[in-house]
């Protein structure tokens, strides 16, 4: 079954998968993604919810969105400081 993940969380899961895929050679891609989602959920960055037709889906939490907004603001400030 395909895992339903919102776009923002999918991007960060894919990034994490790229950095950790060599660490778990005995796991399939779907197992690794499930492990990453559990890790994000434990950290408070992802949450499960019931989507259309009663299917389970994942999305980024407001906490993760705040962290991303803060990081983006810091990068913009750094770029302005360099000019």
C-alpha positions as CSV (number, residue, x, y, z in Angstrom):
1,X,0.0,0.0,0.0
2,X,1.3,3.5,-0.9
3,X,2.1,5.7,2.1
4,X,0.2,9.0,1.8
5,X,2.4,11.9,2.9
6,X,2.0,15.7,2.4
7,X,4.4,17.5,0.1
8,X,6.5,19.2,2.8
9,X,6.9,16.1,4.9
10,X,7.6,14.0,1.8
11,X,10.5,16.3,0.9
12,X,12.1,15.9,4.3
13,X,11.5,12.2,4.4
14,X,13.2,11.9,1.0
15,X,16.2,14.0,2.3
16,X,16.5,11.8,5.4
17,X,16.2,8.6,3.2
18,X,19.1,9.8,1.0
19,X,21.4,10.4,4.0
20,X,20.5,7.1,5.8
21,X,19.8,4.6,3.0
22,X,23.3,3.1,3.2
23,X,22.9,2.5,7.0
24,X,20.0,0.0,6.7
25,X,21.1,-2.4,4.0
26,X,18.7,-5.2,5.1
27,X,15.6,-3.0,4.9
28,X,13.4,-2.2,1.9
29,X,12.7,1.4,0.9
30,X,9.2,1.3,2.4
31,X,10.6,-0.1,5.7
32,X,13.2,2.7,5.8
33,X,10.5,5.3,5.1
34,X,8.3,3.9,7.9
35,X,11.3,4.1,10.3
36,X,11.9,7.7,9.2
37,X,8.3,8.6,9.7
38,X,8.3,7.0,13.2
39,X,11.5,9.0,14.0
40,X,9.9,12.2,12.9
41,X,6.7,11.4,14.8
42,X,8.7,10.7,18.0
43,X,10.5,14.1,17.5
44,X,7.1,15.9,17.1
45,X,7.7,16.8,13.5
46,X,5.2,14.4,11.8
47,X,1.7,13.2,12.7
48,X,-0.7,10.6,11.4
49,X,-4.3,11.5,10.6
50,X,-7.3,10.0,8.9
51,X,-7.6,11.2,5.4
52,X,-10.4,10.8,2.8
53,X,-12.0,7.4,2.7
54,X,-10.7,6.5,6.1
55,X,-7.1,6.1,5.0
56,X,-4.2,6.9,7.3
57,X,-1.9,9.7,6.0
58,X,1.0,11.7,7.4
59,X,1.6,15.4,7.5
60,X,4.1,17.8,9.0
61,X,3.1,19.2,12.4
62,X,2.8,22.9,13.2
63,X,6.0,22.5,15.2
64,X,7.9,21.3,12.1
65,X,6.4,24.2,10.1
66,X,7.6,26.7,12.7
67,X,11.1,25.2,12.6
68,X,11.2,25.4,8.8
69,X,10.0,29.0,8.8
70,X,12.6,29.9,11.4
71,X,15.4,28.2,9.4
72,X,14.2,30.0,6.2
73,X,14.2,33.4,8.0
74,X,17.7,32.7,9.3
75,X,19.0,31.9,5.8
76,X,17.4,35.1,4.4
77,X,18.9,37.1,7.1
78,X,22.4,35.6,6.5
79,X,22.0,36.3,2.7
80,X,21.1,39.9,3.5
81,X,24.1,40.3,5.8
82,X,26.4,39.1,3.1
83,X,25.3,41.9,0.7
